[in-house]
């Protein structure tokens, strides 16, 4: 029994020492690079596009390399 308690204690100490995060962190901005964009209007897909997301909003859509 003491062996199991020691192993759990050691595991907890290692997690604290290494800074392991138990919850995912959402980045503020995400850039999707070189994607194919299908906008749902029936127009042909646009290749090689960059889409910048901030939070839950699309900030910009530009051709890759601009």
C-alpha positions as a printed NumPy array, in Angstrom:
array([[  0.   ,   0.   ,   0.   ],
       [  2.83 ,   2.416,   0.866],
       [  4.401,   1.744,  -2.536],
       [  1.241,   2.825,  -4.399],
       [  0.85 ,   5.982,  -2.309],
       [  4.489,   6.889,  -2.933],
       [  4.098,   6.372,  -6.698],
       [  0.988,   8.582,  -6.787],
       [  2.774,  11.261,  -4.739],
       [  5.8  ,  11.098,  -7.039],
       [  3.579,  11.303, -10.152],
       [  1.844,  14.406,  -8.744],
       [  5.177,  16.07 ,  -7.934],
       [  6.49 ,  15.375, -11.436],
       [  3.363,  16.868, -13.021],
       [  3.723,  20.019, -10.943],
       [  7.466,  20.287, -11.623],
       [  7.092,  19.927, -15.391],
       [  4.169,  22.342, -15.653],
       [  1.811,  19.855, -17.285],
       [ -1.443,  21.527, -18.266],
       [ -4.56 ,  19.473, -17.765],
       [ -6.915,  21.799, -19.675],
       [ -6.403,  22.851, -23.306],
       [ -5.585,  26.499, -23.924],
       [ -7.378,  28.263, -26.781],
       [ -5.126,  30.56 , -28.796],
       [ -6.451,  34.059, -29.464],
       [ -5.519,  34.006, -33.158],
       [ -5.229,  31.096, -35.58 ],
       [ -3.925,  31.327, -39.152],
       [ -4.988,  28.593, -41.558],
       [ -2.416,  28.698, -44.364],
       [ -2.718,  27.481, -47.944],
       [ -6.231,  26.032, -47.662],
       [ -8.933,  25.38 , -50.25 ],
       [-11.919,  27.616, -49.517],
       [-15.442,  26.483, -50.374],
       [-17.788,  29.36 , -49.5  ],
       [-21.105,  27.578, -50.071],
       [-22.399,  29.96 , -52.735],
       [-21.979,  27.509, -55.618],
       [-18.899,  29.318, -56.965],
       [-15.797,  27.214, -57.685],
       [-13.469,  26.46 , -54.765],
       [-10.598,  28.899, -54.223],
       [ -7.2  ,  27.228, -53.79 ],
       [ -4.182,  28.587, -51.877],
       [ -6.008,  30.85 , -49.438],
       [ -5.019,  32.027, -45.934],
       [ -7.785,  32.453, -43.332],
       [ -7.136,  34.379, -40.115],
       [ -9.415,  33.527, -37.173],
       [ -9.619,  35.54 , -33.963],
       [-11.733,  33.953, -31.276],
       [-14.815,  32.667, -33.074],
       [-14.666,  35.164, -35.965],
       [-13.036,  35.226, -39.39 ],
       [-10.817,  38.319, -39.487],
       [ -9.481,  38.05 , -43.047],
       [ -9.3  ,  35.839, -46.098],
       [ -6.387,  36.48 , -48.485],
       [ -4.514,  34.58 , -51.182],
       [ -1.457,  32.739, -49.809],
       [  1.686,  34.852, -49.943],
       [  0.012,  38.228, -49.643]])
